[in-house]
Amino acid sequence: MSVKQVEGVILSGAVLQAKRRISRVLRLEVQYRILPAILLLTTTTAFGQAMTKGILSPPSNVRPPHLQNVGIDQHLDAQVPPDLAFTDDSGHAVKLGDYFGHKPLILNLVYYNCTMLCGEALSGLTGAMKMVKFNLGDEFDVVTVSFNPQETPAIAAAKKQDYLKRYGRPGAAAGWHFLTGPAESINALTKAVGFQYQYDPKSTQYAHATAIMVLTPQGRISRYFYGVDYPPKDLRMGLVEASQGKIGNAVDQVLLYCYHYDPATGKYGAIVNNILKLGAGLTILMLGGLLFILFRLEKAAPPRRDWRAVKAGQQ
């Protein structure tokens, strides 16, 4: 074999080895790109299946270890315990039942030193309330409870002033209550409303989901709204429904006839049959009104003249 042939064999071997390395790298790259997508798809599918059961979290067997006890399990129509003891933002001892019996309530569970979701949830709630014409403190109240037993009324008072300033309507201070309390009361409340969270000692933070609960004036859970962005239309209809029609107007009743709360999504969706029935009824009323107007116009019109008789008389 000549020197050129030997060099060609060596070169061919090197090229082949390089191609194999490149192919291996590409396979690994594809795996690392596809694997997260598969995991995301699996988690999303599980999440959707769980949502149909009223649980805002994937099943525990597909959650990371530090999120196994995190989620929201709906307890619709459950009674929130009225005798749970807390401290309000002015330092006074209160019970949850002190806020029952007058008007619908929005309950949200946060902790005031949270660096992530809690601030977003409070901002989203404040923005939604600003878009609703109901006034906080008049038509409804809000009870915000910290699930961190280490937080103090002073922290709650500072947080309250911040969000009252953002809300910007007079009289809201009397209707928005920021509470702190002992672990026993917190655990009883979170269990009653299905709010599951977990403390992470490494980050010294709590892992938790976000939602607000709309309560009836008697303290029963009427609606859950998930996430950190709450549509004002849904919030208004939830408050009207929870009040048993004591707040709102005729338009709200029509909307509640056409829209129905879906526990799986935590939103209101259109009921096509009711919308069609309402449209048919309005059409019949409009046609009936038009016929009535035409009939009245015909009766009010002057009698018709017989122009043939008039012409014959002239002749």
Stockholm file with secondary structure:
# STOCKHOLM 1.0

chainA/1-315         MSVKQVEGVILSGAVLQAKRRISRVLRLEVQYRILPAILLLTTTTAFGQAMTKGILSPPSNVRPPHLQNVGIDQHLDAQVPPDLAFTDDSGHAVKLGDYFGHKPLILNLVYYNCTMLCGEALSGLTGAMKMVKFNLGDEFDVVTVSFNPQETPAIAAAKKQDYLKRYGRPGAAAGWHFLTGPAESINALTKAVGFQYQYDPKSTQYAHATAIMVLTPQGRISRYFYGVDYPPKDLRMGLVEASQGKIGNAVDQVLLYCYHYDPATGKYGAIVNNILKLGAGLTILMLGGLLFILFRLEKAAPPRRDWRAVKAGQQ
#=GR chainA/1-315 SS CCHHHHHHHHHHHHHHHHHHHHHHHHHHHHHHHHHHHHHHHHHHHHHHHHHTTTBSSCCGGGSCGGGTTCEEBCCTTCBCCTTCEEECTTSCEEEGGGGCSSSCEEEEEECTTCSSHHHHHHHHHHHHHHHSSSCBTTTBEEEEEECCTTCCHHHHHHHHHHHHHHHCCTTGGGTEEEEBCCHHHHHHHHHHHTEEEEEETTTTEEEECCEEEEECTTSBEEEEEESSCCCHHHHHHHHHHHTTTSSSCHHHHHHHHHEEEETTTTEEEECHHHHHHHHHHHHHHHHHHHHHHHHHHHHHSCCCCCHHHHHHHHC
#=GC SS_cons         CCHHHHHHHHHHHHHHHHHHHHHHHHHHHHHHHHHHHHHHHHHHHHHHHHHTTTBSSCCGGGSCGGGTTCEEBCCTTCBCCTTCEEECTTSCEEEGGGGCSSSCEEEEEECTTCSSHHHHHHHHHHHHHHHSSSCBTTTBEEEEEECCTTCCHHHHHHHHHHHHHHHCCTTGGGTEEEEBCCHHHHHHHHHHHTEEEEEETTTTEEEECCEEEEECTTSBEEEEEESSCCCHHHHHHHHHHHTTTSSSCHHHHHHHHHEEEETTTTEEEECHHHHHHHHHHHHHHHHHHHHHHHHHHHHHSCCCCCHHHHHHHHC
//
